[in-house]
Amino acid sequence: SGLLLAKLAGDCETYWGLDFSAEAIAVLRRQVAARPELAERVRLRVSAAQELEGLPTGFFDTVVINSVAQYFPHAAYLTDLLEALAELVVPGGAVFLGDQRNLRTQRAFQTAIRLRQRAEHQDEAAVSRAVEQAIMMEKELLVDPEYFAAVARDIPAYTAVDVRVKRGHGDNELTRHRFDVVLRTGPVDAHDLGAIERLRYGVDLTDLADLEQYLAQRGGEPIRVTGIPDARLAGEQAALHTLTEGRQVAEVLEALGHPDEPGIDPETLHSLAERHGLPVLVTYASGAPGRLDAVFGADGPALTDVYLPATRLEPGAYVNNPLGSRRLGTLVADLRAHAERQLPEYMVPAAFVPLDELPMTVNGKLDRRALPAPEFTGGTTSRAPRTELEALVCAVMAEVLALPTIGIDDNFFDLGGDSIISIQLVSRLRAAGVVLTARDVFRHKTAADMAAVADTPTGITPEGAPAPSAPPPPDDGTVDRSLVSLSDDELSLLESDWRLPE
């Protein structure tokens, strides 16, 4: 949209902008043309993130990847990109990643979402199953802060890593579940924050007043305070903990709204430091969801060990696999179809439950008691299909959502659907002769409502009776577009979801 360009380009000697959308680049070119002072500074081109051929090496002071890394197909794509970008920046330059979605808080985030979606009508087991389904069907790339420490170890060009909690007084998904990262290339005069004195919040310091008194007595010497409960995440973490204990949904909702440990807002830490004339760096406590570290008194243009990693695994251990989840619905459908071809009907499993891995006992054997019950289905109050068309819509919806069955009253989005999966639903229904648009899916969220508004030119009616035969295709070489035409919004969704590297 040009928001970054409008704010930054005027203060840059040279500003290069890359985007894989030709429409976006066309919009930006019109904006630049309207500001003559930018014409000689700004260069724009259509390019995917990894298509960096022709860009000058050792040239840029800063590379910005802002709120787009979540759309990358997998961790290797992001890692390869960061390695390539290290060659583009000057020594001492930086790669900035903004609004990175946090894998570590994903379970708490999804728990809060499911609890706020008519949770009073669900039991705790249903909420837990919905959370697991949402995590498994996640279509975006989520990254744990540990990933960037691991990348810096594997890419020698990066000599300093700075992971920061988002600033802002708003309490929303952006401030709670996203973070910013700066990777700097060497040589840099980095201030090592790994060896400064540490105090444990709740142990060495009892509360915020105790911390303020200590800072006043400290005289500005750098200090790290670890394990500070994050007020932004306190409710979600409390709800997740209560749900894990198997408590009733009413108790889980109470924990979500009124956590026992309310925590401290990161902006309160910034205000505290400002009162004492100290700089402060607020990052995540290593390996502890819902906890923060605050480094007071350390300042400088390049800082390392702001975030202290807890482990030393490979980078791939700290990310999810969005590409795998995109293929999950097709996998389940293909597996069911294969079983139906190979087995007599009575031997075809009634349910297929996707798992990330099989649960094992300490002796390395399959832990059958830990296997989830095959209950990833719609609500028990949902009705069965009444017509051939409703049965078809239910079957295709279940396929794209990787569910064994659903009812006609089940809400597509409550079961894990999103804008990307809606395009898959529309495409597969059209292949079966049922015409819906993505807009129809958003407006009519259940199979019953979709069937009621669907167009069926190839032989199915809402009542299940045969429809008049569709007219033959024209003989003039043109294409009958009634089944294949997509709106601009649908095309944009398809392009952003499926433009993957070769």
C-alpha positions in Angstrom: 0.0 0.0 0.0 3.0 2.3 0.1 2.8 3.2 3.8 6.4 2.4 4.5 7.6 4.0 1.3 5.7 7.3 2.1 7.3 7.5 5.5 10.9 6.4 4.7 11.8 7.2 1.1 12.1 10.9 1.7 14.9 10.4 4.2 16.8 7.8 2.1 19.4 8.3 -0.6 18.0 5.3 -2.4 14.9 3.2 -1.7 14.2 -0.1 -3.5 10.8 -1.7 -3.2 10.0 -5.3 -4.2 6.6 -7.0 -4.3 5.3 -10.0 -6.2 2.0 -8.2 -7.0 2.2 -6.3 -10.3 -0.9 -4.4 -9.2 0.8 -3.3 -5.9 3.9 -2.1 -7.8 1.7 -0.2 -10.3 0.0 1.6 -7.4 3.4 2.5 -5.9 4.7 3.8 -9.2 1.7 6.2 -9.4 2.4 7.4 -5.9 6.1 8.0 -6.6 5.2 9.8 -9.9 3.0 12.2 -7.9 6.1 13.2 -5.7 8.9 14.4 -8.0 11.4 14.6 -5.1 11.2 10.8 -4.9 11.5 10.0 -8.6 15.3 9.7 -8.6 15.5 7.9 -5.3 12.9 5.1 -5.6 13.2 2.0 -7.7 10.3 -0.5 -7.8 10.1 -3.9 -9.4 7.8 -7.0 -9.4 9.7 -9.7 -7.6 9.1 -12.5 -5.1 11.0 -12.2 -1.8 13.8 -14.6 -2.9 14.1 -13.2 -6.4 17.1 -10.9 -5.6 19.0 -11.2 -8.8 20.3 -7.9 -10.0 20.3 -6.2 -6.6 23.6 -4.7 -5.6 25.6 -6.5 -2.8 27.0 -4.7 0.2 24.9 -1.7 -0.7 21.9 -1.3 1.6 22.0 0.0 5.1 18.7 -1.6 6.1 16.4 -4.3 4.6 12.8 -4.3 5.8 10.5 -7.3 5.8 7.4 -5.9 7.4 4.4 -8.1 8.2 4.9 -10.4 5.2 7.1 -13.3 6.5 4.0 -15.1 7.8 3.0 -15.6 4.1 6.2 -17.5 3.3 5.6 -21.2 2.5 8.0 -22.8 5.0 11.0 -22.2 7.3 13.6 -23.0 4.7 12.3 -20.2 2.5 12.7 -17.6 5.3 16.2 -19.0 6.3 17.5 -18.9 2.7 16.1 -15.4 2.3 17.9 -14.2 5.5 21.1 -15.7 4.3 20.8 -14.0 0.9 19.9 -10.7 2.5 23.0 -10.7 4.6 25.0 -10.2 1.4 23.0 -7.2 0.3 23.6 -5.0 3.4 26.8 -3.1 4.2 28.9 -4.2 7.2 27.1 -3.0 10.2 23.8 -2.9 8.3 20.6 -4.5 9.5 17.7 -6.7 8.4 14.5 -5.8 10.2 11.5 -8.1 10.4 8.3 -6.5 11.7 5.1 -8.0 13.0 6.5 -11.5 13.1 3.8 -14.0 14.3 4.8 -15.8 17.5 4.7 -19.6 17.5 5.3 -19.8 21.2 2.0 -18.1 22.1 -0.1 -19.8 19.4 -1.9 -22.3 21.7 -2.9 -19.6 24.1 -4.1 -17.4 21.2 -6.2 -20.1 19.6 -7.6 -21.0 23.1 -8.8 -17.5 23.6 -10.4 -17.4 20.1 -12.3 -20.6 20.6 -13.5 -19.5 24.1 -14.9 -16.3 22.7 -16.8 -18.2 19.9 -19.9 -19.3 21.7 -17.9 -21.2 24.4 -20.9 -21.4 26.7 -22.4 -24.0 24.3 -19.3 -26.2 24.4 -17.6 -28.4 26.9 -13.9 -28.3 27.7 -13.2 -31.3 25.5 -14.8 -29.6 22.5 -12.8 -26.4 23.1 -9.5 -28.4 23.3 -10.3 -30.3 20.1 -11.1 -27.0 18.3 -7.8 -25.6 19.5 -5.8 -28.6 18.2 -7.7 -28.5 14.9 -7.0 -24.7 14.5 -3.3 -25.2 15.2 -3.0 -28.2 12.8 -4.8 -26.2 10.1 -2.7 -23.0 10.5 -1.9 -21.7 7.0 0.6 -19.0 8.0 4.3 -19.3 9.0 4.7 -18.8 12.8 8.2 -18.5 14.3 9.4 -18.8 17.9 11.9 -16.0 19.0 14.5 -18.8 19.4 14.5 -19.3 15.6 16.4 -16.0 15.1 19.1 -16.8 17.6 19.5 -20.2 15.8 19.7 -18.5 12.4 22.4 -16.1 13.7 24.5 -19.1 14.8 24.2 -20.7 11.4 24.8 -17.5 9.3 28.1 -16.0 10.4 27.4 -12.7 8.7 24.9 -11.9 11.5 26.7 -10.8 14.6 23.9 -9.3 16.8 20.3 -10.3 17.3 17.7 -8.1 18.9 14.2 -9.5 19.6 11.7 -6.9 20.9 8.2 -7.1 22.2 5.8 -4.8 20.2 5.3 -1.3 21.5 1.8 0.1 21.9 -1.0 0.7 24.4 -3.6 -1.2 22.4 -4.3 -4.7 23.7 -4.9 -6.8 20.6 -3.5 -9.6 18.5 -0.7 -7.4 17.1 0.7 -6.4 20.5 0.1 -9.7 22.2 1.2 -12.2 19.6 3.7 -10.5 17.3 7.2 -9.2 17.7 10.0 -7.3 15.9 13.5 -8.5 15.1 16.7 -6.8 14.1 19.6 -8.9 12.7 22.8 -6.9 12.3 25.9 -7.8 10.2 29.4 -7.4 11.4 31.6 -5.8 12.3 29.6 -4.1 15.0 30.5 -2.6 18.3 27.9 -4.7 20.1 27.1 -4.3 23.8 27.0 -7.8 25.2 24.0 -8.0 27.5 24.4 -11.7 28.3 26.8 -11.2 31.3 25.1 -8.3 33.2 23.5 -8.9 36.7 20.1 -10.6 36.7 17.3 -10.4 39.1 14.3 -12.7 39.1 10.9 -11.1 39.3 8.8 -12.6 42.1 11.9 -14.0 43.8 14.6 -11.3 44.1 12.0 -8.5 43.4 8.5 -8.9 44.8 6.6 -6.4 42.8 6.7 -3.3 40.6 7.3 -0.9 43.5 10.2 -3.1 44.7 11.7 -2.9 41.1 11.3 0.9 41.0 13.1 1.3 44.4 15.9 -0.9 43.2 16.4 1.1 40.0 16.5 4.3 42.0 19.3 2.8 44.2 21.2 1.2 41.2 22.5 4.5 39.8 22.0 3.6 36.1 24.1 0.4 36.0 22.7 -2.1 33.5 20.6 -4.9 35.0 18.3 -7.6 33.6 15.0 -8.5 35.3 13.8 -11.9 34.3 10.5 -13.7 34.4 8.1 -10.7 34.5 4.5 -11.8 33.9 3.1 -10.2 30.8 -0.2 -8.5 31.4 -1.1 -8.7 27.7 -1.0 -12.5 27.8 -2.0 -13.2 31.5 -5.6 -14.0 30.7 -4.9 -16.2 27.8 -2.2 -18.1 29.6 -4.4 -18.6 32.6 -7.3 -19.9 30.5 -4.9 -22.3 28.7 -3.6 -23.6 32.0 -7.1 -24.0 33.4 -8.3 -25.8 30.3 -5.3 -28.1 30.4 -6.3 -29.1 33.9 -9.7 -30.3 32.5 -11.7 -27.6 34.3 -15.2 -26.6 33.2 -15.6 -24.0 30.5 -17.1 -21.5 32.9 -14.0 -21.7 35.0 -11.8 -21.3 31.9 -13.7 -18.2 30.9 -13.3 -16.8 34.4 -9.5 -17.3 34.2 -9.5 -15.6 30.7 -11.1 -12.5 32.1 -9.7 -12.5 35.6 -6.3 -14.2 35.8 -4.8 -14.9 39.3 -1.6 -13.2 38.2 -2.6 -10.0 36.2 1.0 -9.2 35.3 2.7 -6.0 34.1 2.1 -4.3 30.8 5.3 -3.8 28.7 4.4 -0.1 28.3 4.5 0.2 32.2 8.1 -0.9 32.1 8.9 1.7 29.5 7.2 4.4 31.6 9.1 3.2 34.7 12.4 3.5 32.8 11.5 6.9 31.5 10.8 8.2 35.1 14.3 7.2 36.1 16.0 8.5 32.9 17.0 5.0 31.8 16.8 3.2 28.5 14.9 -0.2 28.6 14.8 -3.1 26.3 11.7 -5.4 26.7 12.0 -8.9 25.2 10.7 -12.4 25.9 11.9 -14.5 28.7 13.6 -17.6 27.1 11.4 -20.6 26.8 8.6 -19.2 29.0 5.3 -18.2 27.3 3.8 -15.2 29.0 7.0 -14.0 30.6 9.2 -11.0 29.8 12.8 -9.9 30.4 13.5 -6.2 30.8 17.1 -4.9 30.4 17.4 -1.5 32.1 20.4 0.9 31.6 21.9 -0.6 28.4 22.0 1.6 25.4 23.8 1.7 22.0 23.1 1.4 18.3 24.0 -2.4 18.2 23.0 -4.7 21.0 23.4 -8.5 21.2 21.9 -10.9 23.7 18.9 -8.8 24.3 17.0 -12.0 24.0 18.8 -15.0 25.6 18.0 -18.3 23.9 17.1 -21.3 26.0 18.2 -24.1 23.7 20.5 -24.7 20.7 18.4 -26.6 18.3 18.3 -26.2 14.5 16.2 -23.3 13.2 13.6 -25.6 11.7 12.7 -26.8 15.3 11.2 -23.3 16.0 8.6 -23.0 13.2 5.4 -24.6 12.1 4.7 -26.1 8.7 2.0 -24.1 7.0 2.6 -25.9 3.7 1.8 -29.2 5.3 -1.5 -27.9 6.7 -2.5 -26.6 3.3 -2.2 -30.1 2.0 -3.9 -31.8 4.9 -7.4 -31.7 3.5 -6.3 -33.2 0.2 -4.3 -35.9 2.1 -7.3 -37.0 4.2 -9.5 -37.1 1.2 -7.0 -39.0 -0.9 -6.4 -41.5 1.9 -10.1 -42.1 2.3 -10.5 -42.6 -1.4 -7.6 -45.0 -1.5 -9.1 -47.0 1.4 -12.4 -47.2 -0.4 -10.8 -48.5 -3.6 -8.7 -51.1 -1.8 -11.1 -52.3 1.0 -14.6 -53.6 1.3 -17.0 -51.0 2.5 -17.3 -52.4 6.1 -13.5 -52.1 6.5 -13.1 -48.5 5.5 -12.4 -46.5 8.7 -15.3 -44.2 9.8 -12.9 -41.4 10.8 -9.4 -40.2 9.8 -7.7 -38.1 12.5 -4.6 -36.2 11.4 -1.7 -36.1 13.9 1.6 -34.3 13.9 3.2 -37.5 15.4 2.1 -40.7 17.1 2.2 -40.5 20.9 4.8 -42.9 22.4 5.4 -44.3 25.8 8.7 -44.0 27.7 9.6 -47.5 26.3 9.2 -46.3 22.7 5.9 -48.0 22.1 2.6 -46.6 20.8 0.7 -45.0 23.6 -2.8 -46.0 22.7 -4.4 -44.2 25.7 -2.9 -40.9 24.4 -4.5 -41.2 21.0 -7.3 -38.6 20.5 -10.8 -39.9 20.1 -11.9 -39.5 16.5 -14.3 -36.7 17.3 -13.0 -33.9 15.0 -16.5 -33.4 13.7 -19.1 -30.7 13.8 -21.3 -30.0 16.8 -23.5 -32.8 18.0 -26.6 -30.6 17.4 -25.9 -30.2 13.7 -28.3 -31.9 11.4 -27.4 -34.5 8.8 -27.7 -33.6 5.1 -31.3 -33.7 3.8 -30.6 -33.4 0.0 -28.1 -34.5 -2.5 -26.8 -31.0 -2.8 -26.4 -30.5 1.0 -24.6 -33.9 1.1 -22.1 -32.8 -1.6 -21.4 -29.4 0.1 -20.9 -31.2 3.5 -18.5 -33.7 1.9 -16.4 -31.1 0.1 -16.3 -28.8 3.2 -15.2 -31.7 5.3 -12.5 -32.5 2.8 -10.9 -29.1 2.7 -11.2 -28.8 6.5 -9.6 -32.3 7.0 -12.7 -33.5 9.0 -14.3 -36.9 8.6 -17.9 -35.5 8.5 -19.8 -32.3 9.3 -23.4 -31.4 9.6 -25.4 -28.9 7.6 -25.6 -26.4 10.6 -21.8 -26.4 11.3 -20.1 -23.0 10.7 -17.3 -23.2 8.2 -15.1 -20.7 10.0 -15.8 -22.1 13.5 -14.3 -25.4 12.2 -11.1 -23.8 11.1 -12.0 -22.3 7.7 -10.4 -19.1 6.6 -10.2 -17.0 3.4 -7.6 -19.3 1.9 -9.5 -22.5 2.6 -12.7 -20.8 1.3 -11.0 -20.6 -2.2 -10.3 -24.3 -2.0 -13.9 -25.0 -1.1 -15.2 -22.8 -4.0 -12.8 -24.5 -6.5 -13.7 -28.1 -5.5 -17.4 -27.4 -5.4 -17.2 -25.9 -8.9 -15.3 -29.0 -10.1 -18.3 -31.0 -8.8 -20.8 -28.8 -10.6 -21.8 -26.4 -7.8 -21.1 -22.7 -8.3 -20.4 -20.5 -5.2 -18.2 -17.5 -4.8 -15.8 -16.8 -1.9 -18.3 -14.0 -1.0 -21.0 -16.5 -0.7 -19.0 -18.6 1.8 -18.4 -15.5 4.0 -22.1 -14.5 3.9 -23.6 -18.0 4.2 -21.3 -19.9 6.6 -23.1 -23.3 6.9 -23.6 -26.0 4.4 -27.3 -25.6 4.5 -27.1 -21.9 3.7 -24.5 -22.4 1.0 -26.6 -25.1 -0.7 -29.6 -22.7 -0.6 -27.8 -20.0 -2.6 -25.6 -22.3 -4.8 -26.0 -22.3 -8.6 -26.0 -25.8 -10.1 -25.9 -25.7 -13.9 -24.6 -29.3 -14.2 -27.4 -31.3 -12.8 -28.0 -30.9 -9.0 -30.8 -28.9 -7.4 -31.3 -28.0 -3.7 -34.1 -30.6 -3.6 -31.9 -33.3 -5.1 -33.9 -33.6 -8.3 -32.0 -33.7 -11.6 -31.7 -30.2 -13.2 -32.0 -29.5 -16.9 -29.0 -30.4 -18.8 -26.4 -27.6 -19.2 -26.1 -26.1 -22.7 -23.3 -27.4 -24.8 -20.1 -25.4 -24.9 -20.0 -22.8 -27.7 -18.4 -23.8 -31.0 -16.6 -20.5 -31.6 -13.5 -21.4 -29.5 -14.6 -19.3 -26.5 -14.8 -20.7 -23.1 -17.9 -21.1 -21.0 -16.9 -19.0 -18.0 -19.8 -19.9 -15.7 -17.8 -22.4 -13.7 -14.3 -21.0 -13.9 -14.5 -17.2 -13.6 -13.0 -15.8 -10.4 -13.4 -12.3 -8.9 -10.3 -10.0 -8.4 -10.4 -10.8 -4.7 -10.4 -14.5 -5.3 -7.5 -14.2 -7.8 -5.6 -12.2 -5.3 -6.1 -14.8 -2.6 -5.0 -17.6 -4.9 -1.9 -15.7 -6.0 -0.8 -14.8 -2.5 -1.4 -18.4 -1.2 0.1 -20.5 -4.0 2.9 -18.5 -5.4 5.7 -20.8 -4.1 9.4 -21.0 -5.1 10.3 -23.5 -7.8 
